[in-house]
């Protein structure tokens, strides 16, 4: 999530430095930001899926994990 914060700040600084940027430039910056963030979210989801350590997730053996164990 640190990378997400750095990308967000970088996009904001670029827009602040170039206030006269046209709509196409803003769309490209925001589109690039969305692609990077989407990739990060997918990577995090894949990592959680592979390790099986998600909150409330179930393992492939059908045993509950996390808060479900108390039930």
Secondary structure, DSSP 4 states (H G I P E B T S, - for coil): -HHHHHHHHHHHHHHHH-TT--HHHHHHHHHHHHHHHHHHHHHHHHHHHHHT--TT-B-TT--B-GGGGG-
